Amino acid sequence: MKQPKYLFNAGRMSRKDNTLKFTPVDEDGKEGTPRYLPIEQVGDLYVFGSLDANSALYNFLGQEGIAVHFFNYYEHYTGSFMPREYLLAGKMQVDQTKHYLAPKKRIEIARRFVEGAANNILRVLKYYENRTRSTPDCVDSTLLDAILTVERLLASVPTATDVPMLMGIEGNIRQTYYDTFDAIVGATFCLDGRSKRPPRNELNALISFGNMLCYTACLSTIYHTQLNPTISFLHEPGARRYSLALDIAEVFKPILVDRLIFRMINKRQLQPSDFRVEIGSCVMKEAARKRFVQGFDEQLKETIKHRVLGRSVSYRHLIKLECYKLQKHLLGVEEYRPFKAWW
Amino acid sequence: MYVILVYDMGQKRVGKMLKLCRRYLNWIQNSVFEGEMTEVQLKELLHEAKRIMNEEEDSLILFKNRDQRWLEKQIVGQERQSTDNFL
């Protein structure tokens, strides 16, 4: 059972006795008691604090196939240390590229991603619509309107003839979706339009941070399959980014990230005092960031009874199953159907 | 599977055993480890351990549990080392 480890404390990571030794360092530069992390149980390392490490460590991590994800002071994803690909498969690579190159085949897959995302968005909206309806004094119809709009947009997905057009529909769906955020958590936070790079207010900061966690989770899952993370279908495969992770994250963002945000805000686990507003941007404070990552980790560990497999699987594993389905589609074994939440 | 592992080794071998266990499980106290692991990992660990041990003198005891949930853990006094994922 490999588990990701999240490093918030500054310190030094080193290789010791063929396992990992982490020595925390406090603000005065004093070393704390070292802690050993069992190498066989480490999935990925998420580095939020400052980390000292040397090449011997990275050689060791590379050999063990452990990725390290780095985040900067402003909680932005800066990059990953990815070990050498170990599941190389030429046939897979060729098929993946072929599907990208043929516009017809490409849009087929791209449509599926949008479909999956829209369905999961609807699932979230319907849940909250149901909740607001049960409070009798509320006559707000924002959520209901949004559901109808998203459903209409979803119905127009098959008519999209090329990927930019599809991206347009996808953008409209997201826009409608984000417009409802105020109705769901408006009492504490207001979204006031989605803003990125940098996020302008608290809720935007949360969404950006959450999406990024989802993105890295997808990236490391893709790494453990034979898919190539740089060749994507919905997003344009640009240079210097792992865009397939963006495609897959699209499907999971509503259920993994947004639901977590709503839950944590409505339960008052996150409050305005947890944020620091700086000139033109907004960042989460250390403790809140830790709580949020903790919540995300628990969310990924949460299990559901899978309908087809007939056994319990964790949300993290669902991402992997999504990759497998995509592989099967690319190899022509079985058509890809996106994951749709049914609860 | 959730495992608690305790060992009692001769002085010469105790260091080796410590290093081996650190690779697979979380250290919680002298000669005591705990953590989640798979069947295969446990087999690997035991195979390695048997090579280190002198089975005439040393002992290694395993407590196995299907899931961490079924284990109630109570700590009296100091927790020497926590086992969570957040550092």
Interface residues (C-beta under 8 A of the other chain):
Chain A: M1 Q3 P4 K5 Y6 L7 F8 N9 G11 D17 N18 T19 F22 P24 R35 Y36 P38 I39 E40 Q41 K290 V293 Q294 D297
Chain B: K19 R22 R23 Y24 L25 N26 W27 G35 E36 M37 T38 Q41 Q81 N85 F86 L87
